[in-house]
């Protein structure tokens, strides 16, 4: 099985686990499933540091956005006790799960911001409709809520793609970066000291 297909299959499996168990009041099982998928993903990618940073950035982005939706009463998580102002852990885990596809199964979103925006505007509401069918999420007003979610994802998916691309292109998290950086700084210091010595002479 190719890496793209495997990546999307694992994503779909994790998504179903998250939604199904969250709807049944056992969100921790879905979160554990996502953790396993994310761990397996990080073990197979060329640079796990960059990929882990992408997943962490997606988790933060998701927590802030989903908490805003909860706080604004756009949607509600009926099986998450006390989730009236902050997003429940399982929906944040879903963002981590989704981020595992950005550089692989859904890497095409990084090459066209318009395509990414359109995919977000359509895919975001559809995903939440799927979650509502399981009973994991409810809407204050279905049409209005889905419109807000679609508008948000039309912006957030391109931002997520940009973040992933920026991290991938960065040399800071390449193997041996710190050692090379220290060597460069030492070399610059030696040149500076040598130049200073010549000037004093």
Helices and strands as residue ranges (DSSP letters): H 3-23, H 27-44, H 48-71, E 75-76, H 89-99, G 107-110, H 113-134, E 138-139, H 142-169, H 177-200
